[in-house]
Amino acid sequence: MRVDDLDTPVPVIDLDRVEHNLAKMQAYCDKHGLALRPHIKTHKLPQFTQRQMELGAVGITCQKIGEALVMAEAGCPDILLSYPIVGAAKVAPLAELAGKTKLTVAIDNPVALDTVAAAAQQAGVEIGILVEFDSGDGRCGVQTPEDALTLARRANGNGLTAFRGLMTYPRGPRTVPFVADTRKLLDEAGIPLQTVSVGGTPGCWDTHELPGVTELRVGTYIYHDRATVGAGVATLDECAVHVIATVVSRPTEDRAVLDAGSKTLSSDRVAPSVGEGFGLILDYPDAVITRVNEEHAVVDLSSCAKKPAIGERLRILPNHVCVVSNLHDRMAVSRNGEVIGEWPVAARGCTR
């Protein structure tokens, strides 16, 4: 079957572009002595996790216990949970995960640390700890090096967990000074700092310029999207997932309606400097997807010299491809325009 024969709307993966993106990032990390720990929230596919490991990744990053269990059961030997795990309800599933893989969990408070320690005790295995710090984004993370030291001491002193390093996302202006100040405190306390892990595909290509950083966590790089192209870290030719949609209505000369709405494309936008609308229509770049309802995308064609006809199929570059992956049960997989398979998105919908 050709991609042109697929029913729409449908997300399609270009395997050759995926392979290019994976090899390029691994080569960058190898060149600069950085450990690569890809975030699988973008693809959610065990097939690609396996390929990332084959190319040299030290392990993977997951956001939730559920998606990490999918990857552990598929054989992934080393997983970082980069999301705070808090509460008694998390202990049993976290213990189950710890029994299947080498596990590290990021925390930024004592309650999260106690949750991880309880899971380690139940599983009968040691769980690693990264202390997350706020480097400028204003989301999660301890605020001072002294706070990081306090958690590192607690993690190393309970017999169940082991402090393995620091983590931040996205890396911000405070990253380098925070790491330097915390390293000094840890050295004085006799606590080794093994790992300094930073994340984010935007800006990834200058990670080696950050003194003290040892590990890079990136997810979107495997597919890229309109946002990463807009950030200057990828080209349109490196974008490996497109949504194919059909024009189902042309109510006026300057308006088209597609069969792909928020349930297909998501409702995420990009920065105004990148562009307007809910995705880039590659064949009609002057068109703007001005509105998405659940099943409809409304397109403004007023700036287009040539306009699509009813029944025409359009290729859309998603604004944020990670969300698109999570919206679909299956992804069509292609090479050179030929569909070679349809893969279930094994870790989609794992919100816990």
Sequence and secondary structure as in RCSB ss.txt:
>XXXX:A:sequence
MRVDDLDTPVPVIDLDRVEHNLAKMQAYCDKHGLALRPHIKTHKLPQFTQRQMELGAVGITCQKIGEALVMAEAG
CPDILLSYPIVGAAKVAPLAELAGKTKLTVAIDNPVALDTVAAAAQQAGVEIGILVEFDSGDGRCGVQTPEDALT
LARRANGNGLTAFRGLMTYPRGPRTVPFVADTRKLLDEAGIPLQTVSVGGTPGCWDTHELPGVTELRVGTYIYHD
RATVGAGVATLDECAVHVIATVVSRPTEDRAVLDAGSKTLSSDRVAPSVGEGFGLILDYPDAVITRVNEEHAVVD
LSSCAKKPAIGERLRILPNHVCVVSNLHDRMAVSRNGEVIGEWPVAARGCTR
>XXXX:A:secstr
 BGGGS SSEEEEEHHHHHHHHHHHHHHHHHHT EE  BTTTT  HHHHHHHHHHT S EEESSHHHHHHHHHTT
  EEEE S   SGGGHHHHHHHHTTSEEEEEESSHHHHHHHHHHHHHHTS EEEEEEB SSSSSSSBSSHHHHHH
HHHHHHSSSSEEEEEEEESS  TTHHHHHHHHHHHHHHHT    EEEEE STTGGGGGGSTT  EEE SGGGT  
HHHHHTTS  GGG  EEEEEEEEEEEETTEEEES  HHHH S    TTT SSSSEETTSTT EEEEE SS EEEE
 TT SS   TT EEEEE S HHHHHHH SEEEEEETTEEEEEEE TTTT   
